[in-house]
Amino acid sequence: MGAVGLGCMPMSWGYSASQRLGERSVRTVHAALDAGVRLLDTADMYGPFTNELLVGRALKGRRQEAFVSTKCGLLVGDQHIVANGRPGYVRRACDASLRRLQTNVIDLYQLHRADPEVPVEETWGAMAELVTAGKVRSLGLCAVGARAPRRSGEGPHEGTIRQLERIQQVFPVSAVEAELSVWSREALAELLPWCVARGVGLLAAMPLGSGYLTGTLKPGQGFEPEDLRARHPRFTAEVMAANQPVVAGLRRIAERRGATVAQVALAWVLRQGPHVVPVPGAKREQWAVENAGAARVVLDDRDLAEIDGLPAAHESWD
C-alpha cells in the first residue's frame, strides 16, 4: 500500500487563525509520525517562516523519522506574493530554512514558483549546487496551477512540463507537487504520465479539496477572514451546496468500507499509482491519524467506478 504525507501549512498559514495553536501542532506532527507518516511538507513562505520553525521544533529528537520537504522561491508581502529565483537568494533561503528546521540537510527542496525575471535553469542550477554541498538531498518543482493562464490549445499542465523538461537538463527532478483530488483530476492527463515515465514522484497537494472532501464542511458555515477559503469561489454557500453530491458519493463508499469520507478520498489518490503520495493538511492529532489510516483502505473496481461517475465539481481552485 502507498503512504500518506502531512502538509503542515494549515498549522500556521492560510487557514483559520484561531486554530493555530503551536503546542497542539507539535502534538499533531508527533501523532502523524507515530501513525507511520514520514513525509512532512512545508515552505519558507508559510507564515512566513513560522511553519518551518514549528516543524523544526516538532522534530527535535525525531529528525531521523521524517522525510522533510520545504520550498523556496516565493516572498510574502503585506498584500502580495512575488517570485524570487535569483541564485544568491536561493542559497540564502536554503541556509535560513536549515536553521529554522534545526537540521543539517533538507530531504526534498522544492522550487515553489519559477521567477519570470530569471531563467529557470539558473535557479535550478543554484539548487543543484545545494545538493553538491550536502545541504539538500533531492530537488522538486511545484506545478503551476492547472487553471493558470496558458497558451491557446494547451493542456492543463503543459507549462509545467515545459519547465520540467528544461530543468531536467540541468539536474534530475525527484518530485513534482501538484493539486490532485477527486474533484481536481487534471494532473492525471499529462503530468502524472510524465512523472511515471521518468521515475519522478508526484506529491498530491490538496487531496482533500482544502477540507471539503472530508464531509465535515457545511454550506454557508462561513470562514474566518484570514482563511483562504473565505475568498474562494468554490467555498461560497451556493457552490458548496452544489458540490454536495460529490461528498455524498464518497460517503456511500465510506459506509461500505467502514472508513471515513476523508480516508476514501485519500485512498482514491493512492490508487493513482505508486508514484503518488497524497499530502493532506491537518491541524489536529485525530485528523493526522485518520488521514494516515487511508493507506489501509482498499478500494475495488466498483468503488473506483462510482467515484469516476461522480459529477464534476463546480467552480475552480485557481
N, C-alpha and C positions, 0 to 999 in steps of 0.2 A: 504494500500500500504506500501511497505517497505521504508527504509530510505537509504540515501547515505551519506557516511562519507567524510572526507577531508584528503588526505595524504599530509603532509606538507614537506616531504623530498625534492621535487624539488625546494623549495624556497631557499635552501642553500646548497644542495649537490647532486651530481650525474648527474645533467643536465646542460644546458647552463649557464656558469658563467656570461655572460653578462646580463642575465635575473634575477640575484639575487639582487633585489632591496628591501632593508629592509622595507621601509615605504609602498611600494606597496604590499609587502607580508602581512603586518599588515592589510591593507585595504582588501586584499583577504580573510583573516580569518574573518574579520568583516562582509564582504559580505556573506560569507558562513553561518555564524551564523544568519544573518538577513533572509537568504533564508530557514532557518529551519534545517540546518546541525547541528548535535550535536557531533558526534564523530570526534575528531581531533587526528590523528595518527602521532607520531614522534618517535625518538630514540636518545639516547645519542651519537651514532656514527655518526649521520648525521651532518656533518660539519668538524670535530666532534664538538659537543656541541652547535654550533651556532643555530641549528634548535630549540632546546629546549628553548634557550634564546629568540628566535623570538616568539615562541608560548607563552611563559610567558609574554612577552611584549604585545602581541596582546590580551591576556585575562585579562589584568589589568582592573578591574571594570566589567568584564563579565564572571568571572570564573564559576559562577553558571549556565551559559547557555551551558557549554561544558562538554562532557564526554571525558576526556583526557587519551589517551593511549600512553605509551612510553615503551622503551625496554632497556635491559641491556645485557651484555654478550659478546660483541664484542669490540675489541680495534683496532683503526686505526693507522697504521704506515705509513712511507713515501711511501712504495711500497707494503704493505701487510696488511691483516686483520687477527687477531688471536682471538680465543675464550678465555674467562676467566670466569669460573664458580665457582671460589673459594668463599665459603660463605662470608668471610671477604670482598672480593671485591664487591660482590653483595650488601652488606649493605652500603658500602661507595658510590657505584654508585647510589643507591636509594636516599641517602641524598643529593648527588650532583644534581641529577635530580630535586628533590623537590625545591632546591634553584634556579636553573635556570628557572624552570617553575613558580616560585613565588606562590607556593601553598603548603598547608599542607597535601594534600593527592593526590595520583595518582589513578584514577579510574580503569585502567587496566594496570598492569605491566607485560610485556612480556619478556620471555627468547628468545633472538634473535637467538642464536645457542647454543647447548649443547657443553660443553668443553670435548673433548675426554680424557683429563687427570683427570677429576673429575667425579665421579658417578653422574648422572643427579639427583638422589634422594637427594644428598647433596645440590646441587644448589637449587633445588626446595624447600627443607626444609628451607633454608635461606630466600627464597622469601616468604614462608608461614609465617615465623616469622614477616615479614614486615606487613602482614595483621593483625596479632595478635597485633602488636604495633600501629595499626591505621594509618600507613603511606601509605598503599595500600588497595584498596577495593576488587580487584579480580586479578586473575593471568591468563596469557595466554602464548601460545607457538607459535613461528614462525616455520612453517613447513620447513623441509629440502626440497630443490627443487625437483620437481618430476623427473627431469632428472639427479639428482645427482647419483654418483656410488651406486649400491645396489647389494644385493646378487642375484645370478643366479635364475631366475624364479620368483623373487618378483614383486609385483605390484608397481606402481609408488610412493605410499606413505606408503608402509608397514614399512619402517624405522621410519617414523614419528609416525605411530600408535603404534609401539613398545615403543617408548619414552613416548607417551601419556598414555599407559597402566601402565607403571612404575610410572610416576609421579602422576597419578590419585590415586594411593595407598597412597600417602603422603598428598596431598591436592587437592581439586577439581580444575579441569581445567574449566575456564569460557569461553575461546575463543581460537581459532586456527587461525593464519593468514597464508594464502597460496595463491599462484597465481591462479586466476580463471578468464577466459575471453572467449569470443567467439572463440579465436584461441588457448587457453590453457585450456583444459577442464579436465585434469587428476584428479583434486580434486573431481570430481563428482563420480568417480568409487568406491572409498573406503573411502576417508577422510570425505566427507560430510555425507554419511550414518553413519559413526562412531559418528560424532558430533550430528546428529539429534537423534540418539538412546539414547544419554546421555544428551540432552538439552544443548549442547555446541554450542556457536555461531561460525560462520566461517566468518572471515574478508577476503574479496576477494581482494588480492593485485594485482596491475597492471591490473585492469579490462578493461582498455583502451589500453592494449598492449603497454605501455610506449609511448602513443601518436599516435601510428599507426592507431588504431581503431577510431580515431576522424575523419579520412578522410582528415586531413589538411597537412599531410606529403607527400612529393613528392619524387619519386625515384631519387637518385642522388643529392638531395639537399645539402647533407653534414651536419656535426655536428661539434660543437666546440670541441677542443682537450680534454677538461675535461669531455665532455659528455659521459656517459657510452655507448650510442648507437653508438658512433664513432668507437668502437672496437667490436661491436656485430655482429655476422653473420646474424642475422635476419634483420639488417638495412643496409646491402650493397645495392647498387643500383639495382643489379640483383635480389636479393631476395625480396626487396620491390616491384619491378615491378611484380614479380611472384605472390605476395600476393594481388595484386590489386583486383582480383575477390572477395575476402572476403569483402573488403571495398565497392565494387560496390553492392554486395548483401545487405549490411546494408543500403546503400544509397537508394536503391529502397524502402525498408520498411520505411525509414525515410520520404521520399517524400509522401508516402501513409498516414503516421501517422501525418504529419505536425510537425515533430520533427527533431532534428539534428542526424547525424550519431553517435556521441558520446552518445546521450541520448538513442538511440536504443540499442547500445552495453551495456550500463549500465542497461537498462530495462531488457535485457536478463538475466543478472546476478541476478537481483532482482527476476525474475521468478523462480529461482532455489530453492526458499523456504524462509520461514520467518526467518530461522536461518542465512541467508546470508546477509551480509552488504558489498556492494562494497565500496572500499576506493580509489577513483581516486586521483591522484596528480593534483595540479593546482597552477600556479604561478600568475594568473591574476584574477581580480574580475569577469569578464564576464564568464570565464570558470567555476569558482566555482558555480556561479548562474546557468549556463547552466546545469552543472552536477547534481545539486540538483533537477532541473526540471525533471530529468529522472524518479523520483518517480511517476510522473503524466502520464507517457507514458504507455498505456495499450497495450500489445502485445497479439494477438489472436492466435488460433491454426495454422492458415495459416502462420502468421509471424514466429512462432516458427519452423514450418516445413521447411520454407525457410532457416532459419538460420542453422537448423540441416543439411540441404543439401549443405551448403557451403563447398568448398574444404578445406581439412586440410591445415594448414599453413606450409610453407616451413621453414626449419631450426628450432632451438630450442633456448629457452632463456638461459638455464644453460650451 
